[in-house]
């Protein structure tokens, strides 16, 4: 059993509960032991880092310190949480004064030894794609997937540690391993508008509309994501964007662990696919997946 410190974050405990459920199911099958950090607190996304550098580092620091104490890699399925955890780690490493202030606020010392990885990297790099293949119960043949990375899985490069900033492939490689066909498309790392969903809705509609248009034009059956903010904009706002653009995208948006769960034999309700605004059931039935 491979143990990692698990930071679910606020979204996976509420509006993106299905992401947490699917993640736990899949990781149990893969024998990845997600040790949820006791009394974890909000990472500060999406406002702390634009209001207070100290707050933005101190909030994630509590979880980083716990992972360090227990000699565990710390991971989060949420790209926003991953980014804030890793950024706090980097900022304290670069700025001794900030680190000192964080230690005063938290009352604990941080030695900077916690390894912070997005869950996709834990699965594909620490665990291994060949081992994932061994756990599959079905192939997702005939399913064309547009892997959407958004901003935070690739930027800034020193946080993501991804050497393919403009054309990341980790989720594409995962889709292929599951038997699906990853589509080539131009908007895989374009911003969806993220947290502007409520304050600058017109910007989000425009950005998300362009993403959906390109995914559809490139032949995708569904969009696969790793971020609750991206999911919300692409899924929940899709009906209004379709109406605005006088089209019907009808593109289901699934978390990558939900897609993995389908290939591992879990059914529609196990993975809480009924929670999505764009129902994937007709597509998955038509492809013989459920």
C-alpha angles and dihedrals in degrees: 000000000000110000124210132171106250122215107185096176130205099294095053088052093053131004094019097041090134089063091055092046093050092045093053093047094049095044091050089055090048091049091240105147108217104203103196110221108246114246093356113182133212113292092224098252125177108010111019096078093056094048107037130010090198093053091044090057100035095055096057091035093076090061094041090053092050092050091048092050090053094043093238135139108244119224141177130188089211111088092209093053091045090051094050093047092049094043092052089050092050095044093052090048091053099039117051092184092053090048090052091051091049091051090051091051095046096037090225137096122244118201096188095242100122113114111219118201135167111244091248089062093046089055100041102032106027096033102026139234094247091056089050089055090055090060096053120113096186140016119239092223117173093021113124112205130194105205108213115199100170120189108310103054091060108022136108092022095217089059100043094037086209115150091199101061096159097036111025115181107186095104092037089056090048092051090051091049089054090056095255127123115247109214123223110238140156103230102059093116101029117121117257093201092261113195093011087081092108103027101039101023095158090059091049092050091052096046095042092045090058091050093050092045093054094045090051094045090052092056101256118164092196142358119240118207141178100200130075092213092054090045093052094051096044097041110028095039095042096093093053092044091050089052092047093050092041094238139099112236095177090183113156113221115212133179113244092244090054089054090048089048091056090054089048091057103259116143135233097271095040088062094041091237087154088075095071123099092222104055111225094192097094091050095045091048092048090052092048092242096123 
